[in-house]
Amino acid sequence: MIKVLENPFYYLENFHQVLAWIAERYDDLLNAEERHFLSVFPSLPQASRALFVRMVMRKGTLFRASKLVYAEIGSTHEAARPLAELGLIEEDPALALDELFELLQKPEIMKVFQLTPHVRHLRKADQLEALRGQYDGEHRFSGWYANSGDHAYRNRTQELCDRLRLVFFGNYHQDWTEFVLSDLGIYQYEKVAFSAAARGFRSRRDIDDFLAIHHCHERFADGEEPAAVIRDLPPCADDNEWLRSRRNKLLFTIAQHVEKLADWPAAYALYADCDYPGARARAIRVLEKDAQPRAAFDLLQTAMQAPESAAERQQLLRMAPRLARKLGHAKPPAVAMAQAERIDLSLPPPEEASYVEFVVRDHLTREDAPVYYVENALINSLFGLLCWDAVFSPIPGAFFHPYHRGPADLHSADFQRRRAQQFAEALSQLDGEQYRATIRANYAAKCGIQSPFLYWEAIDEALLDLALDCIPAVHLKRAFERILLDIKSNRSGFPDLIQFWPAERRYNMIEVKGPGDRLQDNQLRWIEYCAAHQMPISVCYLQWAA
């Protein structure tokens, strides 16, 4: 149920909560500027603090008083004065033309500049281009627009506040809206008991390395030369797998870009220096593109002895015959793959546009054998419900603030190993009947709470009951074990549909392919796995009847 927030300064309270949390847990990691902010900010008048937080929560760093009107704050200009005196914001800042255009609307631009009739009717962006050559300096807002009757401000502390947000959340993808959505009851989070010493960053170097990697990512996204970006990538501490993984992910992304440019030596060097999943297979492919089949084949042979994952093994098996042929070797024997049952359907096109999965679902469903569109939702949700306590175990470093959707190390290579006992206890319930009670109890107790495995909107009690009655425990155990082998890759690729026969206590998973569509690699891997473990699975190929 969505709540109504009665306190008009709710956002300010949330901001203070973050500052107090950081002061209590991270004081030894903060620099002088951050400590100074934490000490002086609470002493400001309430209206000034509220105005500052409103600025921090909005996009950009330039604002006009007329756009910062809030009943609980009152006079924006009066609230801004203490902020300006402390240097947190700049009043009447000097602006370049581009920055001025951020603040002005088109009618105001016509007042400030003497536009020719032609320029007057252009889009705002084109007006900026037309004026750029005439105005290349900076002027204060009041100098640009003397009679505006308005005030302009620049938030000089946005970068500092972004750093504090990073320290609190341990990432940049969560922001201040997390608090509001939680206060409103839109997002609910599991309450994990973690110690006051639990922290996302263990040293100032961790913070600085994260910031450096983030800035390198932004520079690359903005089109900067890869070599310059790579030169500034920090090496990261050997004992911080989480940060090394972020660094390797960026290296992999840059390597893909360089590969698209057909710079084979540079791409190979990047892939070879990268531990990100898939990098070794791409290195082999780049060697092949660079007309080095011998080097590619040798690296492939090494990789085949210990594939990093099922995904890499799949890629290696695909490349091996081609490389062997280029070297004049005998074609390697084909690896037998377990096959899914095939269903061929020819149906008239629906009268109204519809997904092919829904067309097949509606065609196959019967009163005594209902069909559900579940894709990745059902098996992941059953896993998440059974293993809830294992996933949310208070492992050191996994949880360090109250707004975690899941453990911070979810995609780490040692995620399962660090919780081996907890997952073993959860999966052992599938050897008896206890798993049913655990899944149902967690569905009732945890409904709506954020989890990386739960699709609350896609499951209900009826579907849950059918799944528990019709899917054998041994099949659930096989699926859950595979999810744990590679959480990042194996949470996707499940078949689109599932059909139940409640009277017979059986089921069938169905992947649907419309005209011209083909199976994706992660789908092929799940199909092979299910077929190999006698878990009923089919691929339905739909054609439209003439």
N, C-alpha and C positions, 0 to 999 in steps of 0.2 A: 504494500500500500504506500503510495507517495505521500510524504508528509508536507506540512506547511511550515516554513521556517519563520518563526515569530521574531527572532532577534535580527534587526536590520544590519547589524555588524557581524553576521555569521562568518563572512569571508575574512574579516580582520582577526577573529578568534582563531580561525584555521591557520592563518599566517603565523600568529604568535605560537600556536602549537608546534609548528615546524621549527621556529627559532628556538623554543625551549628544548625540543627533542635534540636538535643539533648541538646546542650548548652543553647538554647533559652527556651526550655520547661521543661527540667528535671534537671537543675543544682542543685536544692535542694535535689534531690534523689541520686546524684552521690557520690561515695567515693573519697578519696584523689588520688588514683591511676588513676581513670577515668578522674578526673579533670586535673591532670597533663598531661595526654596524650593529652587531647583536647587543652591544652595550648601550648605544645611544638611541636606537629606534624606539624602544619602549617608553622613553622619556618624552616623546613628542605628544602634542595634543591629539586626542582621539580622532578628530576630524582630519587632521593632517596624516595620521597613520592610515586611516581608511582611504583617503584619496590616493596615497602612495600605492597601497595594495591594489586598488582599482586600476591604476596605471600598469602595475606589474602583470596583472591578469589579462590585459588587453594586448593586442598585436602591435608591434612596433615600439618606438621610443619617443615619438613626437605626438603631442596632443594639443588640443585647443580647449580652453575653459568651457566654451559653449557646448562641447561634446562630452564634458565630464560633469553632468548635472545629476546629482543624487540627493534625494530628499534628506537622508540621514546625515549627509555631510554639510549641507548648507552652502555657504558662499565658497565656490571653488577657489577663487583668487585668494581669499583669506586663509583657507586651509593650505594653500600652496606655499605661503610665505615662510613658515618654519622649515619646510623641506628645502627651499632654496637657500636659506641661511646656513643649513648644515651641509649644503653641497650635494644633497641626494638628487635634486633636480636642478635644471638650469631654467631660469625665467627669461623670456624673450630671447631665445637662442639665435645664434647666427646660423642662417640656412642657405644652402646652395639651392639653385633653381629646382633641381629634382625634388629636394626635400620640401620646398615651398609648395610644389604641385601636389604633394601628399596631403597637405592640409587644406588646400583651396578647392572649392567647387567651380564648375565652369562659369557661372555668372560672376563669381568673384574674380576669376582670371581676367575676364573682360574689363572689370573695373580697374584692376591693377596695371594691366598692360594695354597699350594702344594697338589693338589687333586690327589688321587689315580685314576687309570683308571676307576675303578668301579664308584666312586663318581662323576667323571667328566661328566658322561653321565646321571646322575640322573636329575630329575626336580629340579628347583631352591629351592622349598620348602623342598625337600628331602635332597638337599645339605646342607641346613641350619641345619636340624636335625642331619646330620652326623657330622657337625662341632661343634655343640652346646656344647658338653662336653669338647672340647679342648679349648674353648675361652669363659670364663665366666666373664671377666672384661670389662671395657670401655677404649677406646683409641680415641684420636682425629682423625678426618678424615684423616689428613695428616700423622698420625702415622700408620693407617691401610693401606693407599694407597699413599705412599710417592711420587711416580712418576706419579700421575694422570694428572698433568697439569691443575687441576680443583680446584674449591673452594666449600666448603659446608657451609650451613647456617641453623640455627634453628630459627624459628620465636618464640620468647619468649612471644609474646603479642597476640597470637591467641585467648586465652581464654577471654582476655579483649575485643578484637574486637567482639567476639561472644556475649558477654554481651551487648555491645553497639548496635549490630544488634537486639538483643532481645528487648532492650528498645525502639528502633525505631519502629519495626514491631509489638511488642507485642506477638510474637510467634517465634518458631524456624523453621517452615516449609517454610517461605519465606527467601530468601537470596539475595545476591548482584545481581544475574541475573535478578531480578525484574526490576532494573533500565535499564539494557541493553535491555531487551525485550520491555520495554515501549519506550525507545529511538528509537528503530528500528520500532516501530509501530506494533509489533506482539501482544502485550497486550495493551489494552486501558482501562482506569479506569474512573469511574464516578467522576466528580469534585463535592465534597461535601463541603459545606461551614461550616467549624467547627472553633471554636475559638482557639486562641493561647493557651488557658488553657486546651484544650482537650488533654487528656493523657491516654495511655493504663494502666499505673501503677500510683497509687495514693500515694504510699509510698515506702520507701526503703524495708520495710518488704514484700510488694507485689513482688518486684524483687527477693529478697532472697528466698521467698517461692516458686516462680516459678522455680528458679534454683535448689532448693532442690528437688522438685517434679521431675524435668527433670532428675537429676542425679540418683534419686531412680529408675526411669523408665529404664534408661540405665543399672543400676546394675542388675535389675531384668531380663532384656533382655539378659544380659551376663551370666545368670545362677546363680546369687548369691542367697543364702537361703532367702526365702520369709520373715521369721521372722526378719532377720537383716535389710532387706529393709524397712519393715513396721515400725520398731523401729525408723528409721530416717525420716519418713514422717512427715513434719510439720503439725500442726493442722489447719493452715490458719485462717485468720480473719473472724469473723462471717458475716461481711458486704460485703465480697467479694465472691459472688456466683460463679463467673467465675473460680476463683482459686479452690474453694471447689469442683466444678464440675470436674476439672482436677484431683484433688486428689482422688475423688470418682471413677473416671474412672479407675485409676491405681489400687485402692483397688479391684474393680470389676474384673479386669484382673487377679490379683494375686489370688483372691478367686476362679476363674474358674480353675486356675492351681492347687490349693490345692484340689479342688473338684475332679479333674482328678486323683489325688494321693490317693483318697478315704479317706482322713483325714476329716471325716464328722464334728467333733466338731470344728476344726479350720476353715473349710470352712464356717460353719454356723455363727461363730463369726464374720468373715469378712463380709459376706453378711448382717448380722444384723446391722453392724456398718456403712453401706454404703447406701447412698441415690441415687446411680446411677440407672437410669431406668432399670428394670429387676431384681434388686438385691433381692427384696422381694419374687418374684416368685421362684428364685433360692434357697432362704433360705427355702422355703416350700419344694421344691424338695429334698434338702439335708436332712431335717428332716425325710422325707419319706425314703430316702436311709438309714438313720441311724436307721431305725426301730422305729421311733417315730411318728406313724400315728396320735395319739391324738394331739400332739403339732403341727404337720403339718396342721391338719384339723382346729384347733382353729385359727391358723394364717391365713389360707385360708378364713375362715368365716369373719375375720376382714377385710381382703383385699377386699372381695367381696362387702363390704358395701361402699367402695369408691375406685374403681380401679384407679391406677395412669394413665392408658391409655387404649386404645382399645387393644393394644398388651398384656398388663397384663391380662385384662379380658379374652381374648382368651385363655391364658395359664391356668388361674384359672378354667375356664369351662372344660378344658381338664383334669385337675387333680382331680376335685371334685368327679366324679363318682368312680374313683379308690380308693380314700381315704375313701369315704363313705362305699364302699364294705369291705375294710380292717377293719373298725370299726363295721361292722355288721349293718350299717344304711340302711334305704331304699334308693334305687337309686334315686338321685335327678331327677326331671322332666327335660327332654331334652329341651333345649332352641331352639325354632324354628328359623332357619336362612333363610333369603331370598336367593333364588337360582338363578343362572344365566342360561340362555338358553344353551343347549348342542348341539354342532355340531360334528358329527362323519364323518371323511373323511378317505377313503382308496385310496391312490394314488400310482402310480409307483414311485420307487426311482428316483431321478434326475440323469441324465447322468454324471454330474459333482457334486462334493461335494458342498453342500449348506446347510445353516441353515434351520431348519424346518419352521421357521417363514416366510422366503422368499418363500419357496415352497407353503405354504398356501396363502400367499399374491398374488403370481402370479396366483394361481388357482382361487381365488375368485374374483379378480379384473375384472371389465368390463368397457367398454367405458363410460357407463352411471352411473357406480357405482365404482369409483376408490378406491383402498385399499392402505393405507400407513403404513409403519413400523415406529411407533412413540415411543412405550414403554413409558418412563417417560418424553420424550421431549416435547410433545405437550401441555398437560395441565399445566405443570410447566412453560413453556414459556408464555402461555397466562396469567397465574397468574402473572408472573414477569413483563410482559408488562403493564397490567392493574394497578398493585400495585407498579410500579417503584418508584414513589415519596414517598410512604409509606416505602418501603424497604430502600431507601437511605435518609430517614429523618435524619437531623443532631442531633440525640438524643445524649445527653452527654455520652461520653465513647464508643459510637458505632464506631466512625471514629476518628483516631488521626494521620494519615499520608496519603499521596496521593496515596497509592498503595493498597487500600482495594478492594478485589473482592466482598465483601459484608460486612454487619455490624459485628463487633466483637462479638456481643451478639446474633447472629442468632439462636443458639441452647439453649439459656437461657430460663428458664421457664416463664419469664416475657417479652419475646420478643414481643408478640402480645399486651400485656397489655400496655407496654410503648408507643405503637403506635396505641392505640385503635381508636382514632379519625381519624387518617390518613387512616387506613384500612377500617373503617366504611364508610368514604367518597368514597374510591375507589370502594368498593363492592356495594354501593348504586347506582352506575352508571348502574349496571346490572338490576335495576328496570325499566330502560328506555332504550334508544338507545345510550346514550352517550358513553358507554363502547367500542363500535365499533370504534369510532373516536379516543378515547384515545389509544387503542391498536395499531391501524394503525399508529398514530402519533409517538408513542414511538418506534415502529418497525423502522420507517424511521429515527428518530432522534438519537436513541441509538444503532443502528446496530453495532455489534462487541465489544461493551463495556462489560467488565466483570460483571457478575451477578451470584449469586448462583442459580438462577432459569432459566436462559436462555441457550438454546441449539441452538446457532446461526447456527451451521453447519447442523442442522436437520430440520430447518423450512425455508420456503421461502414464497413469497407473495401468490403464488397459494394455498399452504396448509393453510395459514392464512385465505384467503378469504373463502375457503371451510369450515373451522372450524367455522368461524363467521356466515356463512350462514346456516349451518346445525346443530350446537349444540345450543339448546335453552339457553337463558341467565340464566334461573332458574337452569339448570344443571351445568353450569359453576359456578354459585354462590355456589351450594352445594359442588362441588369439591374444590373450593377455601377455603370455610369455614373449610373443613376437613384438608386441608394442614395446615392452621393456628393453628389447634388444637394441632398438634405435627409435627413441620416442619422436624425434624430429621427423623422420621419414615415414615411420610406420603408423602415425596417427591418421594418415590419409591413404586413399587408394581402395577403400572398401566399396563393395558393390552398391549400386543405387537403391535396389529394392530388396525386401525380404518378404517371403510368403510363409504363412504359418498354416499348419493343419492341426488345430487344437485336439481334435478327437484322436488323432494318431500320434500326437506329441512329437511332431517333426517339423522341419523348416527347410527352406531353400533360399540362398542368396542369389540375386540376379543383377548382373551388370548389363545395362542397356546401351546399345550403340545404334544411332540413327544412320540414315544414308550418308555414306562417305566418311563416317567417323571411325576411329580406330582406337584400340586399347593403348593407354598410356603405360609407361614403364612401371610406375608404382602400382597400377592396377594389375599388370601382368605378374608382378611379384606376389601380390596377395592371392591372385587366382592360383598360381603354382603352389603356394604354401597351403592353401585350403584344400586343393585337390590332392596334394601329397598326404594330408592328414585326414582324408576321408570326411572332410567338412563339405556338405552339399553346396555346390556353387555352379552357376550357369552363366553363359553369355548370350543375351538375346539380341539378335540382329533384326532391326525393323526396317522394312521397305514399305513405301507408300504404294498402295494398289492403284492401278491406272484408273 
